[in-house]
Amino acid sequence: MSLNEVLGSAVSGLAAAQAGLRAVSNNIANVGVAGYARERVNLSTGVVSGGVSGVVVGEPTRVADKFLEATVYRRAGDYGRAEVNANYLDRLQALLGEPGAESGLSARLDQVTASALAMTGSQSSTQTVATFTADVQDAITSMQQLSSDVSGLRSDVESEVGYSVDKINTLLKRIYDLNDTISAATGLGRSAGGAADQRMSAIEELSGLMHVTVREQSDGRVQLETASGATLLDKRLRQLSYPNSGEGTSQPSYPAIEIRFANNDGTMAASTGEKLDSSAVGGKLGGLIDLRDRTLPAFSEKLGTLFSGLSEALNAVSNAGSTVPPPASLDGRQTGLIGSDRLGFTGEATFAVTKSDGTLVAKTKVDFDALGPTATIDDMISAINTGLGGSATASFTGGKLSITANGTGNGVVVAQDGTDPSARAGVGVSQFFGLNDMVKSDTSTLVPSGLNASDPHGFATGETTQIVLRDTSGRALTSYTLNPTSGGTMGDLVNQLNSSKLGDYGDFSLDDRGRLRFDPIPSVSGAALSIPSDSTSRNGSGVSFSSLMGLNGASSGLATGQVLPQVLATPGKLPLAQFQDTAAVGAKALGAGDNRGATAFVDKLASAIDLGKDGKITLDRFSSQMLGGAGLQASQAQGSLADASARRDDAVNRRDSFSGVNIDEELSSMVVLQNSYSAAARVITTASEMYDTLIAMIR
């Protein structure tokens, strides 16, 4: 080897040592910096004319393991979802109150039962009745407040959805720009370590917001895809488009998040045709969508179902009783029916007129079975008027039944037969028409419709009901707009639904109480219906298809539910007396001291109520399951958060232990490099001395 070659090799050794020291110095300077991956100088053997000629120093490269980084991305998404679930479910649990607290919904419902029991005691008085009616109103108000609070939570979730979409767009733009920087440096053979570290941190933050799959490209770029395989980023920038971004309002349904191409400045361009519409998107965004579209609406629906059961139980008792003196007129609620509609009652009921002291003036027992299966509501009106012989007048106008006593001081009583009570959809005639309700609602009939497949649906052409089917992840499986045709039957509507896209996922049918049931197929078990909009009105009454069919708890009428103001103001107007069906005209049929209705309230509140798809269950058990379920969800969410946090931290530690800076290793490398530098310098010195000796010999 010539002296020139020796010097060249030594100089390249010096350069290699210097490059290594620069890398070590940079690593030490960034020790503890989150997301920094240590650098390593690439060295290779120099070869000239087939012979070894020193060291070739390459560009520094990041020490990173793409598999460990991918694990961090996945764990970040799991943590993001678990965190948002835990936070909001904890807030929901806080709204319900602590177990045993006096102000919670559970305590309010317990107090209703306790005050009903107090009315049955020997110390029963106007005050105990007033306490009972006030407690019922408190329970309803508590449900309404809780429903409003849950809507507020849903609004907060929606706000975070908008903010998350904006943050995702910012990160996508940042990663896109870093892709360009890294690609340019890679093409020139230069180091892109700093930009790569920034990109890794940005992808990790993005993964916390939504699940992404990272695919590395040959030019140094990365391609990002969603959990469903939709492209988020390649050589062309894409952005998420969300119409509700930042609005934060609670509404029946929300638009999907659309993926659109974007210009280099971030402005939106054409749609890619891909959408994000379910919690399957993963990460924080997926958790928010799940809360907004499934968890919180499901709780609100259960609240509505609880109100339906409570109002049905209380009204069943109040309609079976009477005040003393009885009211001069019984005016029912809106039913959505007309006089020519099928009556549909079985059993018997007594319609009577008494004096203010309870003395019977007239009565008639209507045998609904005898009227026949084709009898109409008008037929019942005729039977009542004929049977009472002018003592009272019954009418059915605008969907409402009204019975008014004739004669000063007289009042009207409707009573169930003791052995064969009247029934349509499982409720008596007085309760079905709402003649003597304790609880009312301006947006619900409060009882099942009792309609069957052959009954006219009563809706007009042009009226529509939008129905959306969502799976357990909150993803919209399909939707359908029901378009009734004037003159059709309920069976026609059921057939129309079963023939629609909704019918591909389950079967629609009318149950024995006239409620519309949907039974999903096994592959989408747990799928639920929602009604974003409903413009239908049966016979112009204002009673919609969704309200009449009891499709979900949202149509229960909770928002406008209340104890009748006159009952709250005057405890004596709560019907506690029971009509003596065997009393003859001129005899006492009602007693002022009759308090049997109080016992009936206690018994009814303790009995099982038919809650449709939620089965037959007592109100106490249903409310306990509802509130306990919310508490269990919150507890499980906290456990999931702790697990997700531990897994994320473990993944980060594994990545950093491989890629991060170890100060001891760097100091050790520095010593080695310094020795290498000294050795190369010594070779140069020796070569210089050899040159001097050679020159001296020539001289």
C-alpha positions in Angstrom: 0.0 0.0 0.0 1.4 3.4 -1.0 1.8 6.2 1.5 -0.9 8.2 -0.4 -3.3 5.3 0.2 -2.3 5.1 3.8 -3.0 8.8 4.2 -6.3 8.5 2.4 -7.4 5.7 4.6 -6.4 7.6 7.7 -8.2 10.7 6.6 -11.4 8.7 5.8 -11.1 7.2 9.3 -10.9 10.7 10.8 -14.0 11.7 8.8 -15.9 8.5 10.0 -15.0 9.2 13.6 -16.1 12.8 13.3 -19.4 11.8 11.7 -19.9 9.3 14.5 -19.2 11.9 17.1 -21.6 14.3 15.6 -24.3 11.6 15.6 -23.5 10.8 19.3 -23.5 14.5 20.2 -26.9 14.9 18.5 -28.3 11.9 20.3 -27.1 13.1 23.7 -28.6 16.6 23.0 -32.0 15.0 22.4 -32.0 12.6 25.3 -35.5 12.5 26.9 -37.2 14.2 23.9 -40.4 12.3 23.2 -40.6 10.6 19.8 -36.8 11.1 19.0 -35.2 8.1 17.4 -31.4 7.9 17.8 -29.2 8.3 14.7 -26.6 5.9 13.5 -23.9 6.8 10.9 -23.8 4.3 8.0 -20.2 3.3 7.2 -19.0 1.1 4.4 -15.6 -0.1 3.1 -14.1 2.0 0.3 -13.0 0.1 -2.7 -10.8 1.6 -5.5 -9.6 -0.5 -8.4 -10.5 -3.7 -6.6 -8.6 -2.8 -3.5 -9.7 -1.6 -0.1 -9.4 2.2 0.3 -10.6 3.5 3.6 -14.1 4.1 4.8 -17.1 5.6 3.0 -19.2 7.8 5.3 -22.9 7.7 4.5 -25.9 9.9 5.8 -27.1 9.3 9.4 -30.2 7.0 9.6 -32.9 6.6 12.3 -32.7 3.6 14.4 -36.4 2.5 14.4 -38.5 -0.6 14.2 -41.6 -0.2 12.1 -43.4 -3.0 13.8 -42.9 -1.5 17.3 -44.1 1.9 15.9 -47.2 0.2 14.4 -47.9 -1.3 17.8 -47.8 2.2 19.4 -50.2 3.5 16.8 -52.7 0.7 17.5 -52.4 1.2 21.3 -52.8 4.9 20.9 -56.1 4.3 19.1 -57.3 1.9 21.8 -56.4 4.4 24.5 -58.1 7.3 22.7 -61.4 5.4 22.5 -61.2 4.1 26.1 -60.4 7.6 27.5 -63.4 9.3 25.9 -65.7 6.4 26.8 -64.6 6.5 30.4 -64.9 10.3 30.7 -68.5 10.6 29.3 -69.8 7.4 31.0 -68.4 8.8 34.3 -70.3 12.0 33.6 -73.5 10.1 32.9 -73.1 8.2 36.2 -72.6 11.4 38.0 -75.9 12.7 36.6 -77.7 9.6 38.1 -76.4 10.4 41.6 -74.8 8.2 44.2 -76.5 5.0 45.3 -78.8 5.9 48.2 -78.7 9.6 47.5 -82.0 11.4 48.2 -81.9 13.4 45.0 -81.4 10.6 42.4 -84.0 9.1 40.1 -83.9 5.9 42.0 -84.8 7.7 45.2 -87.6 9.6 43.5 -89.2 6.3 42.2 -88.8 4.7 45.7 -90.5 7.7 47.2 -93.5 7.3 44.8 -94.1 3.8 46.1 -93.6 4.9 49.7 -96.1 7.7 49.5 -98.6 5.4 47.7 -98.2 3.0 50.7 -98.7 5.9 53.1 -102.1 6.7 51.5 -103.4 3.2 52.4 -102.7 3.7 56.2 -105.1 4.6 58.9 -103.6 8.1 58.9 -104.4 8.6 55.2 -105.5 12.2 54.5 -105.5 15.0 52.0 -101.9 15.6 52.9 -100.8 12.0 52.1 -102.6 12.2 48.7 -100.9 15.6 48.0 -97.5 14.0 48.9 -98.2 11.1 46.5 -99.1 13.3 43.6 -96.1 15.7 44.3 -93.8 12.7 44.4 -95.1 11.4 41.1 -94.5 14.8 39.6 -91.0 14.9 41.1 -90.2 11.5 39.6 -91.4 12.7 36.1 -89.5 16.0 36.5 -86.4 14.0 37.5 -86.7 11.8 34.3 -87.2 14.9 32.2 -84.1 16.6 33.7 -82.1 13.5 33.3 -83.2 13.2 29.7 -82.2 16.9 29.1 -78.9 16.3 30.8 -78.2 13.3 28.5 -79.1 15.4 25.5 -76.6 18.0 26.8 -74.0 15.2 27.0 -74.8 14.2 23.5 -74.3 17.9 22.4 -70.9 17.9 24.1 -70.0 14.7 22.3 -71.0 16.2 19.0 -68.9 19.2 19.7 -65.9 17.0 20.3 -66.6 15.1 17.0 -66.3 18.4 15.2 -63.1 19.4 17.0 -61.6 15.9 16.4 -62.4 16.2 12.7 -60.7 19.6 12.5 -57.6 18.2 14.4 -57.5 15.1 12.1 -57.4 17.4 9.1 -54.6 19.5 10.5 -52.5 16.3 11.2 -53.2 14.9 7.7 -52.0 18.2 6.2 -48.9 18.1 8.4 -48.1 14.5 7.6 -48.6 15.3 3.9 -46.1 18.1 4.0 -43.6 16.0 6.0 -44.0 13.3 3.3 -42.8 15.7 0.7 -39.8 16.8 2.8 -38.8 13.2 3.5 -39.3 12.1 -0.1 -37.1 15.0 -1.4 -34.3 14.3 1.1 -34.4 10.5 0.3 -34.2 11.2 -3.4 -31.1 13.3 -2.8 -29.5 10.7 -0.5 -29.7 13.0 2.5 -30.8 12.3 6.0 -34.4 12.9 6.8 -34.3 11.8 10.5 -35.7 15.0 12.0 -38.7 15.1 9.6 -39.2 11.4 10.1 -39.4 11.9 13.9 -41.9 14.7 13.5 -44.0 12.5 11.1 -43.9 9.6 13.6 -45.2 11.9 16.4 -47.9 13.2 14.1 -49.0 9.7 13.1 -49.1 8.7 16.7 -51.3 11.7 17.6 -53.5 10.9 14.6 -53.8 7.2 15.7 -55.2 8.4 19.0 -58.0 10.2 17.2 -58.8 7.4 14.7 -57.4 4.0 13.7 -55.0 4.2 10.8 -52.9 1.6 8.9 -49.5 2.9 7.9 -47.8 1.6 4.7 -44.3 2.7 4.0 -43.4 3.6 0.4 -40.1 3.2 -1.5 -39.6 6.9 -1.8 -39.8 7.5 2.0 -43.5 8.5 2.0 -46.1 6.8 4.1 -49.6 5.9 2.9 -52.4 6.1 5.5 -55.7 4.1 5.4 -58.7 3.9 7.7 -59.8 0.8 9.5 -62.1 0.0 6.6 -59.3 0.3 4.1 -60.3 3.8 2.7 -57.2 5.8 1.7 -56.6 8.8 3.9 -53.3 9.9 2.5 -51.0 9.0 -0.4 -49.3 11.3 -2.9 -52.5 13.3 -2.9 -53.9 15.1 0.2 -57.3 14.2 1.6 -59.4 15.9 4.2 -62.5 14.9 6.3 -65.6 16.9 5.5 -68.3 17.2 8.3 -71.2 19.6 7.9 -71.8 19.8 11.7 -68.2 20.5 12.5 -68.1 22.5 15.8 -71.9 23.0 16.1 -72.5 20.7 19.1 -76.2 20.2 19.0 -78.3 17.2 20.0 -80.5 15.9 17.1 -82.2 12.7 16.0 -79.4 11.7 13.5 -76.2 13.1 12.2 -74.6 13.2 8.8 -71.7 10.9 7.9 -68.1 12.2 7.8 -67.0 12.3 4.2 -63.5 11.9 2.8 -62.7 14.4 0.1 -59.7 15.2 -2.0 -58.0 18.4 -1.0 -55.8 21.0 -2.7 -52.3 21.6 -1.4 -53.6 24.5 0.7 -56.1 22.3 2.4 -59.2 23.5 0.7 -61.8 20.8 -0.1 -62.2 19.3 -3.6 -64.1 16.4 -5.0 -65.4 13.5 -2.8 -63.6 10.2 -2.9 -66.9 8.3 -2.3 -65.7 7.0 1.1 -67.5 7.8 4.4 -66.9 7.4 8.1 -70.2 6.7 9.7 -69.7 4.3 12.6 -67.6 3.7 15.7 -65.5 1.2 13.6 -63.4 4.2 12.7 -61.6 3.6 16.0 -59.7 5.9 18.3 -61.3 8.9 20.0 -63.5 9.7 17.0 -64.9 6.2 17.0 -65.6 6.3 20.7 -67.4 9.7 20.3 -69.5 8.4 17.5 -70.4 5.3 19.5 -71.5 7.5 22.5 -73.4 9.8 20.3 -75.2 7.3 18.1 -75.6 4.3 20.4 -74.8 4.6 24.1 -76.5 7.9 25.0 -79.6 7.4 22.8 -80.1 3.9 24.2 -80.1 5.4 27.7 -82.6 8.1 26.7 -84.8 5.5 25.1 -84.9 3.5 28.3 -85.8 6.6 30.2 -88.8 7.0 27.8 -89.7 3.4 28.3 -89.7 3.9 32.0 -92.0 6.9 31.7 -94.3 4.9 29.5 -94.5 2.1 32.1 -95.0 4.5 35.0 -97.7 6.5 33.2 -99.5 3.3 32.1 -99.5 1.9 35.6 -100.7 5.1 37.3 -103.4 5.8 34.7 -104.6 2.2 34.9 -105.5 2.8 38.6 -106.8 6.3 38.2 -109.1 5.3 35.3 -110.4 2.4 37.4 -111.5 4.8 40.1 -113.5 7.9 40.7 -113.5 11.0 42.8 -116.3 11.8 45.2 -118.1 13.8 44.0 -117.4 12.5 40.5 -116.6 15.1 37.7 -119.4 16.5 35.7 -117.6 15.7 32.5 -114.9 13.2 31.5 -112.8 14.5 28.6 -110.3 12.1 27.0 -107.0 12.6 25.3 -106.2 12.6 21.6 -106.2 9.0 20.3 -105.7 9.6 16.6 -108.8 7.5 15.9 -112.1 8.5 14.2 -115.6 7.3 14.8 -115.6 4.8 12.0 -112.5 3.0 13.3 -112.9 -0.5 14.6 -113.8 -0.5 18.3 -111.6 -3.5 19.1 -112.7 -3.9 22.8 -113.5 -7.1 24.6 -115.2 -7.6 28.0 -117.5 -5.2 29.7 -117.5 -1.7 31.3 -120.1 0.3 33.2 -120.9 3.9 32.3 -122.8 5.6 35.2 -124.2 8.9 36.4 -124.3 9.7 40.1 -125.2 12.6 42.3 -122.5 14.5 44.1 -122.9 12.3 47.2 -122.4 9.1 45.1 -126.1 8.2 44.8 -126.6 6.4 41.5 -128.8 8.2 39.0 -128.4 5.9 36.0 -126.0 3.3 34.6 -125.5 1.1 31.6 -123.2 -1.9 31.1 -121.7 -2.1 27.6 -120.9 -5.6 26.5 -118.2 -5.1 23.9 -118.2 -8.8 22.9 -121.9 -8.5 22.2 -121.3 -5.5 19.9 -119.4 -7.7 17.7 -115.9 -7.7 16.1 -117.0 -5.2 13.4 -118.3 -2.6 15.9 -117.0 0.9 15.5 -116.3 3.7 18.0 -119.6 5.3 16.9 -121.4 2.1 17.8 -120.0 2.4 21.4 -121.1 6.0 21.6 -124.7 5.0 20.5 -124.7 2.2 23.1 -123.6 4.6 25.9 -126.2 7.3 25.0 -129.0 4.7 24.6 -128.1 3.0 27.9 -128.0 6.2 29.9 -131.2 7.4 28.5 -130.4 11.1 28.5 -128.7 11.2 32.0 -125.4 11.9 30.2 -124.2 12.5 26.6 -121.2 10.8 25.0 -119.5 12.1 21.9 -116.4 11.4 19.9 -115.0 14.4 18.1 -111.5 15.1 16.7 -110.1 11.9 18.1 -111.3 12.6 21.7 -114.0 10.9 23.7 -116.1 13.0 26.0 -118.9 12.1 28.4 -120.9 14.8 30.1 -123.6 14.4 32.8 -126.9 16.1 32.4 -128.5 17.6 35.5 -127.2 19.9 38.1 -124.7 18.3 40.5 -124.5 15.1 38.6 -121.2 13.5 37.7 -119.9 10.7 35.4 -118.2 7.4 36.3 -116.7 4.7 34.1 -115.9 1.4 35.8 -114.4 -1.9 34.7 -116.5 -5.1 35.1 -115.2 -7.1 38.1 -115.1 -10.5 36.3 -114.7 -9.6 32.6 -113.1 -6.1 32.3 -113.0 -4.3 29.0 -109.7 -4.3 27.2 -108.1 -3.1 24.0 -104.3 -3.4 23.8 -104.4 -4.6 27.4 -106.0 -1.5 28.8 -109.6 -0.6 29.8 -111.9 1.6 27.9 -111.5 4.6 30.2 -107.7 4.4 30.2 -107.5 3.8 26.4 -109.4 7.1 25.8 -107.8 8.9 28.7 -111.0 9.8 30.4 -109.7 9.9 34.0 -105.9 10.0 33.7 -103.5 11.0 36.4 -100.6 11.6 34.1 -100.8 13.3 30.7 -98.6 14.1 27.7 -99.2 16.4 24.8 -97.0 14.3 22.5 -98.1 10.7 23.1 -101.3 8.7 23.5 -99.7 7.0 26.5 -101.2 3.6 25.5 -100.6 1.1 22.7 -102.7 1.7 19.6 -104.5 -1.7 19.6 -104.5 -1.5 15.8 -104.3 -4.7 13.7 -103.2 -5.4 10.1 -106.7 -4.9 8.6 -107.3 -1.4 10.2 -106.9 1.7 8.0 -103.6 3.4 8.7 -105.2 6.8 8.4 -102.2 8.6 6.9 -102.3 10.7 3.8 -100.2 10.4 0.6 -97.2 12.7 0.8 -96.7 12.2 4.5 -93.4 10.4 5.3 -91.5 8.7 8.1 -87.8 8.3 7.9 -86.5 5.2 9.6 -82.8 4.4 10.1 -81.4 1.0 11.2 -78.1 1.0 13.1 -76.0 -1.9 14.2 -74.5 -2.2 17.7 -71.5 -0.1 16.6 -73.8 2.8 15.7 -73.1 2.4 12.0 -76.2 3.0 9.8 -76.9 -0.3 8.0 -79.6 1.2 5.9 -82.5 3.7 5.9 -85.9 3.9 4.4 -88.5 6.6 4.0 -92.0 5.2 4.6 -94.5 6.7 2.2 -98.1 5.8 3.1 -100.8 5.8 0.4 -104.2 7.2 1.3 -106.8 4.5 1.9 -104.3 1.7 2.9 -104.2 -0.5 5.9 -101.7 -1.0 8.7 -100.9 -4.4 7.1 -99.9 -2.5 3.9 -97.4 -0.4 5.9 -95.9 -3.5 7.5 -95.6 -5.1 4.1 -94.0 -2.0 2.7 -91.4 -2.0 5.4 -90.7 -5.7 5.0 -90.3 -5.2 1.3 -87.9 -2.3 1.8 -84.1 -2.4 2.4 -84.9 -2.6 6.1 -86.6 -6.0 5.5 -83.2 -7.4 4.5 -82.1 -7.1 8.1 -85.1 -8.3 9.9 -88.9 -8.7 10.1 -91.6 -6.1 10.9 -94.9 -7.2 12.6 -97.7 -5.9 14.8 -97.8 -7.4 18.2 -101.0 -8.1 20.2 -101.1 -4.6 21.5 -100.8 -2.9 18.1 -97.2 -2.0 18.5 -94.8 -2.3 15.6 -92.0 -4.8 16.3 -88.7 -5.3 14.5 -86.9 -8.6 15.0 -83.4 -8.3 13.4 -81.7 -11.3 11.8 -79.0 -13.1 13.9 -76.1 -11.5 11.9 -77.2 -8.0 13.1 -78.5 -9.0 16.5 -79.0 -5.9 18.6 -79.6 -3.5 15.7 -82.0 -0.7 16.6 -84.3 1.6 14.7 -84.3 5.4 15.0 -86.7 8.0 13.6 -84.9 11.1 12.4 -88.1 12.7 11.0 -91.8 12.0 10.9 -94.4 14.2 9.1 -97.3 11.8 9.4 -100.5 12.7 11.1 -103.3 10.1 11.5 -106.5 11.6 10.1 -105.1 15.0 10.7 -105.0 14.5 14.5 -101.3 15.2 15.0 -100.7 11.6 16.2 -97.7 10.4 14.1 -96.8 6.9 12.9 -93.9 6.7 15.3 -95.9 7.8 18.3 -98.8 5.5 17.4 -96.6 2.4 16.8 -94.4 2.9 19.9 -91.3 2.2 17.8 -88.9 3.4 20.5 -88.8 5.1 23.9 -88.1 8.4 22.2 -91.8 8.6 21.2 -93.0 8.0 24.8 -94.0 11.6 25.4 -91.7 12.1 28.3 -90.7 15.6 27.3 -94.3 16.9 27.9 -95.3 14.4 30.6 -96.8 15.7 33.8 -99.4 15.0 36.5 -102.6 16.8 35.6 -102.4 20.3 37.1 -105.8 20.0 38.7 -104.8 16.9 40.5 -101.6 18.5 41.7 -103.5 21.6 42.9 -106.4 19.7 44.5 -105.6 16.3 46.0 -109.3 15.5 46.2 -109.3 15.2 42.4 -107.2 12.0 42.5 -109.6 9.1 41.8 -109.4 6.8 44.8 -113.0 5.6 45.2 -114.3 2.6 43.4 -117.7 2.3 41.8 -120.2 -0.3 43.3 -121.2 -2.1 40.2 -124.1 -3.9 42.1 -125.7 -0.7 43.4 -129.2 0.0 42.2 -130.5 3.4 41.0 -131.1 5.5 44.1 -128.5 3.6 46.2 -125.0 4.8 47.1 -122.6 3.7 44.3 -119.6 5.8 45.6 -118.5 6.4 49.1 -116.7 9.5 50.3 -114.4 7.5 52.5 -113.5 4.9 49.9 -109.7 4.7 49.7 -109.3 1.4 47.8 -107.6 3.2 45.0 -104.6 3.8 47.2 -104.1 0.1 47.6 -104.6 -0.4 43.9 -101.7 2.1 43.3 -99.4 0.1 45.6 -100.3 -3.2 43.9 -100.0 -1.8 40.4 -96.6 -0.2 41.0 -95.4 -3.6 42.3 -96.8 -5.6 39.4 -95.1 -6.4 36.1 -95.8 -4.0 33.2 -95.6 -5.0 29.5 -92.9 -2.8 28.1 -92.8 -4.2 24.6 -89.4 -5.3 23.5 -88.1 -4.9 27.0 -90.5 -7.6 28.2 -92.8 -7.8 31.2 -91.1 -6.4 34.2 -91.8 -4.4 37.3 -90.9 -0.7 37.2 -88.6 -1.0 40.2 -86.6 -3.8 38.5 -86.5 -2.0 35.1 -85.2 1.2 36.7 -82.7 -0.8 38.8 -81.4 -2.5 35.6 -81.3 0.8 33.7 -79.4 2.7 36.4 -77.3 -0.3 37.4 -76.4 -0.9 33.8 -75.2 2.7 33.5 -73.1 2.3 36.6 -71.6 -1.0 35.3 -70.8 0.6 32.0 -69.0 3.4 33.7 -67.0 1.0 35.9 -66.1 -1.2 33.0 -65.0 1.9 31.0 -62.7 2.9 33.8 -61.2 -0.6 33.8 -60.8 -0.5 30.0 -59.1 2.8 30.3 -56.6 1.5 32.9 -55.9 -1.5 30.6 -55.5 0.6 27.5 -53.2 3.0 29.3 -51.0 0.2 30.5 -50.8 -1.4 27.0 -50.0 2.0 25.4 -47.3 2.8 27.9 -45.8 -0.7 27.4 -45.8 -0.2 23.6 -44.1 3.2 24.0 -41.5 1.8 26.4 -40.7 -1.0 24.0 -40.4 1.4 21.1 -38.3 3.8 23.0 -36.0 1.1 24.5 -35.1 0.1 20.9 -35.1 3.6 19.3 -34.5 5.9 22.2 -31.2 7.4 23.4 -29.4 5.5 26.2 -26.9 7.9 27.7 -24.6 5.1 28.9 -24.4 3.6 25.4 -23.8 6.9 23.8 -20.9 7.7 26.2 -19.4 4.3 25.5 -19.7 5.0 21.8 -18.1 8.4 22.2 -15.1 6.8 23.9 -14.7 4.3 21.1 -15.0 7.0 18.5 -12.5 9.2 20.2 -10.1 6.3 20.3 -10.8 5.7 16.6 -10.1 9.3 15.9 -6.8 9.2 17.8 -5.8 6.0 16.0 -6.5 7.6 12.6 -4.6 10.7 13.7 -1.7 8.5 14.8 -1.7 6.8 11.4 -1.5 10.2 9.7 1.4 11.2 12.0 3.2 8.0 11.2 2.6 8.5 7.5 3.9 12.1 7.7 7.1 10.9 9.4 7.6 8.3 6.7 7.2 11.0 4.1 9.8 13.1 5.9 12.2 10.2 6.1 11.7 9.3 2.4 12.3 12.9 1.3 15.5 13.1 3.5 16.8 9.9 1.8 16.2 11.4 -1.6 18.1 14.5 -0.7 
